[in-house]
């Protein structure tokens, strides 16, 4: 019985502590912005993402091509990015031509957390350029 309780305790710790450690690592690795995308019904969806600067633009990165927020920007590229508490309107433009540069900047900016995310998520990352626009969606 003691062995079963020990196994259950270990499983419970993994189930509870792993997601908490994952969240803390991702959110505390560096700057995190909130990307607001809109579905077909104009319902807003918020996603927390890392951000880097490259060639005069802010960039975010979808871990895989099937990220839900990436599908939403394919239908409606008008997004808002909240940075330092202030939402600003952008047009989100996937741009694979800058993939190597953006991945390198993410690695330089977020260090071990980026290595960890790449190992856990895998996939084929999709960099997204954020182009400022004047009005909100």
C-alpha positions as CSV (number, residue, x, y, z in Angstrom):
1,X,0.0,0.0,0.0
2,X,2.9,2.4,0.8
3,X,4.4,1.8,-2.6
4,X,1.1,2.6,-4.3
5,X,0.7,5.8,-2.3
6,X,4.3,6.8,-3.2
7,X,3.6,6.2,-6.9
8,X,0.4,8.2,-6.7
9,X,2.2,11.0,-5.0
10,X,4.9,11.1,-7.7
11,X,2.3,11.0,-10.5
12,X,0.3,13.8,-8.7
13,X,3.5,16.0,-8.4
14,X,4.3,15.5,-12.1
15,X,0.8,16.3,-13.2
16,X,0.7,19.4,-11.0
17,X,4.3,20.6,-11.0
18,X,5.2,20.1,-14.6
19,X,2.5,22.4,-16.1
20,X,3.3,25.0,-13.4
21,X,7.1,24.8,-14.1
22,X,6.4,25.0,-17.8
23,X,4.2,28.1,-17.4
24,X,6.7,29.8,-15.1
25,X,9.6,29.1,-17.5
26,X,7.7,30.4,-20.5
27,X,6.3,33.5,-18.8
28,X,9.4,34.5,-17.0
29,X,12.0,33.9,-19.8
30,X,11.7,37.5,-21.1
31,X,9.2,39.8,-22.7
32,X,5.8,38.2,-23.3
33,X,3.1,40.0,-25.4
34,X,-0.5,39.2,-25.7
35,X,-1.7,38.7,-29.3
36,X,-5.4,39.1,-29.8
37,X,-6.8,37.4,-32.9
38,X,-10.4,37.3,-34.1
39,X,-12.4,34.3,-35.4
40,X,-15.0,34.4,-38.1
41,X,-17.6,35.7,-35.6
42,X,-15.2,38.5,-34.5
43,X,-14.7,36.7,-31.1
44,X,-11.4,37.8,-29.7
45,X,-8.8,35.1,-28.7
46,X,-5.7,35.9,-26.7
47,X,-2.4,34.2,-27.0
48,X,0.8,34.9,-25.0
49,X,3.9,34.9,-27.2
50,X,7.5,35.9,-27.1
51,X,8.5,38.9,-29.3
52,X,11.7,40.0,-31.0
53,X,12.6,43.0,-33.1
54,X,14.0,42.5,-36.6
55,X,14.3,44.9,-39.6
56,X,12.2,47.6,-37.9
57,X,9.3,45.3,-37.0
58,X,8.2,43.2,-34.1
59,X,8.0,39.5,-34.7
60,X,6.2,36.6,-33.0
61,X,6.6,33.0,-33.8
62,X,4.1,30.1,-34.2
63,X,5.6,26.9,-32.8
64,X,3.9,24.9,-35.6
65,X,2.0,25.7,-38.8
66,X,-1.2,24.3,-37.2
67,X,-1.3,26.8,-34.3
68,X,-4.9,28.0,-33.9
69,X,-3.9,31.6,-33.7
70,X,-2.0,31.3,-37.0
71,X,-5.1,29.9,-38.7
72,X,-7.1,32.8,-37.4
73,X,-4.6,35.4,-38.8
74,X,-4.8,33.6,-42.2
75,X,-8.5,34.4,-42.2
76,X,-8.2,37.9,-40.6
77,X,-4.7,39.4,-40.3
78,X,-6.0,42.4,-38.3
79,X,-4.7,41.8,-34.7
80,X,-3.9,43.7,-31.6
81,X,-0.8,43.3,-29.5
82,X,-0.7,44.2,-25.9
83,X,2.8,45.2,-24.8
84,X,3.6,46.9,-21.5
85,X,-0.2,47.0,-20.9
86,X,-1.0,49.0,-24.0
87,X,-2.9,47.4,-26.9
88,X,-1.9,48.5,-30.4
89,X,-3.3,47.5,-33.8
90,X,-1.2,45.5,-36.2
91,X,-1.5,43.5,-39.4
92,X,0.1,40.0,-38.8
93,X,2.0,38.7,-41.8
94,X,3.6,35.2,-41.8
95,X,7.0,35.4,-43.4
96,X,9.1,32.2,-43.7
97,X,11.9,34.1,-45.5
98,X,13.1,35.4,-42.1
99,X,12.8,32.1,-40.3
100,X,16.5,31.6,-39.5
101,X,16.9,35.2,-38.3
102,X,13.8,35.1,-36.1
103,X,14.7,31.7,-34.6
104,X,18.2,33.0,-33.9
105,X,16.8,36.1,-32.2
106,X,14.4,34.0,-30.2
107,X,17.3,31.8,-29.0
108,X,19.4,34.8,-28.2
109,X,16.6,36.6,-26.3
110,X,15.0,33.6,-24.4
111,X,17.9,31.3,-24.0
112,X,17.2,27.9,-22.3
113,X,13.5,28.6,-22.4
114,X,13.6,28.7,-26.2
115,X,15.7,25.5,-26.3
116,X,13.1,23.8,-24.1
117,X,10.1,25.0,-26.1
118,X,11.7,23.9,-29.4
119,X,12.3,20.4,-27.8
120,X,8.8,20.1,-26.4
121,X,6.8,21.6,-29.3
122,X,9.0,20.4,-32.2
123,X,7.3,21.2,-35.5
124,X,8.2,23.7,-38.1
125,X,8.0,27.3,-36.6
126,X,6.3,30.0,-38.6
127,X,7.6,33.6,-38.0
128,X,5.0,36.4,-38.1
129,X,5.9,40.0,-38.8
130,X,3.7,42.6,-37.1
131,X,3.1,45.6,-39.3
132,X,1.6,48.7,-37.5
133,X,-1.8,49.9,-38.6
134,X,-3.7,53.0,-37.7
135,X,-7.1,51.6,-36.5
136,X,-8.3,48.7,-34.3
137,X,-10.3,45.9,-35.9
